[in-house]
Amino acid sequence: MPGCPELTYDRFCEKHKAGSQREYDKTRRDTDADRFYHSARWKKVRAMHLSRNPLCVVCGMPATMVDHIIEIRDGGCRLCDDNLQSMCIPCHNRKTKKGQ
């Protein structure tokens, strides 16, 4: 567990081993998110947004990603154009890594 001072040969110390199953794994999406991002509706909205906004809002390079300004899990609208922004992959990755 990040920040835990206990030394261990395993992935988790004894204290955190029991709770490790409930920890959020940001490398895996939940099934609802998978269904949404593979839906025809999202693909259509994404394509329309990129056609109207082809450049990254951060650096101005050609965009290939459509990012939710306010994340869906934080209450952002899934398909509202005013909650979407076009981004290139490096800028999107930086934003995702920062957790913004």
C-alpha positions as CSV (number, residue, x, y, z in Angstrom):
1,M,0.0,0.0,0.0
2,P,1.5,3.4,-1.0
3,G,2.8,5.2,2.1
4,C,2.6,2.2,4.4
5,P,5.9,2.0,6.5
6,E,5.6,-1.8,7.1
7,L,8.1,-4.0,5.3
8,T,6.9,-7.1,3.5
9,Y,7.9,-9.6,0.9
10,D,4.3,-9.7,-0.4
11,R,2.4,-7.0,-2.3
12,F,0.6,-5.9,0.9
13,C,1.4,-6.0,4.6
14,E,-0.8,-8.0,7.0
15,K,-2.8,-4.8,7.9
16,H,-3.6,-3.9,4.3
17,K,-3.9,-7.4,2.9
18,A,-7.5,-7.8,4.0
19,G,-8.5,-4.5,2.3
20,S,-6.6,-5.0,-0.9
21,Q,-9.5,-6.6,-2.7
22,R,-11.5,-3.4,-2.3
23,E,-8.8,-1.0,-3.5
24,Y,-9.6,0.8,-6.7
25,D,-7.5,-0.3,-9.7
26,K,-7.3,2.6,-12.1
27,T,-5.9,0.3,-14.8
28,R,-9.2,-1.5,-15.0
29,R,-12.5,0.1,-16.0
30,D,-15.8,-1.0,-14.6
31,T,-18.3,-2.7,-16.9
32,D,-20.6,0.3,-17.0
33,A,-17.8,2.5,-18.3
34,D,-16.8,-0.2,-20.9
35,R,-20.4,-0.4,-22.1
36,F,-20.6,3.4,-22.4
37,Y,-17.3,3.9,-24.3
38,H,-18.1,1.1,-26.7
39,S,-21.7,2.3,-27.4
40,A,-22.8,3.6,-30.8
41,R,-24.1,6.8,-29.1
42,W,-20.7,7.7,-27.6
43,K,-18.9,6.9,-30.8
44,K,-21.2,9.2,-32.7
45,V,-20.9,12.1,-30.1
46,R,-17.1,11.6,-30.0
47,A,-16.8,11.7,-33.8
48,M,-18.9,14.8,-34.1
49,H,-16.9,16.5,-31.3
50,L,-13.6,15.7,-33.0
51,S,-14.9,16.9,-36.4
52,R,-15.9,20.3,-34.9
53,N,-12.9,20.6,-32.6
54,P,-10.0,18.8,-34.3
55,L,-7.1,20.4,-32.3
56,C,-6.0,19.7,-28.7
57,V,-7.2,22.3,-26.3
58,V,-3.9,22.2,-24.5
59,C,-1.2,22.3,-27.1
60,G,-3.0,22.8,-30.5
61,M,-1.8,19.6,-32.1
62,P,-4.3,17.3,-33.9
63,A,-6.6,15.7,-31.3
64,T,-7.5,12.0,-31.2
65,M,-9.1,11.8,-27.8
66,V,-12.3,13.3,-26.4
67,D,-12.0,14.0,-22.7
68,H,-14.7,14.6,-20.1
69,I,-13.8,17.9,-18.4
70,I,-15.8,16.9,-15.3
71,E,-15.4,13.1,-15.0
72,I,-18.5,11.0,-15.2
73,R,-17.9,9.5,-11.8
74,D,-17.7,13.1,-10.4
75,G,-21.1,14.0,-11.9
76,G,-20.1,15.2,-15.3
77,C,-22.5,14.8,-18.2
78,R,-21.6,11.8,-20.4
79,L,-22.8,13.2,-23.7
80,C,-23.0,17.0,-23.2
81,D,-20.7,18.8,-25.6
82,D,-20.0,21.5,-23.0
83,N,-18.4,18.8,-20.8
84,L,-16.1,17.5,-23.6
85,Q,-12.8,18.7,-24.9
86,S,-10.5,17.5,-27.7
87,M,-7.0,16.4,-26.6
88,C,-4.0,14.7,-28.1
89,I,-2.9,11.5,-26.5
90,P,0.2,13.0,-24.6
91,C,-1.9,15.9,-23.1
92,H,-4.8,13.5,-22.2
93,N,-2.3,11.1,-20.5
94,R,-0.8,14.0,-18.5
95,K,-4.3,15.1,-17.4
96,T,-5.3,11.6,-16.4
97,K,-2.0,11.1,-14.5
98,K,-2.6,14.3,-12.6
99,G,-6.1,13.2,-11.7
100,Q,-7.7,16.4,-12.9
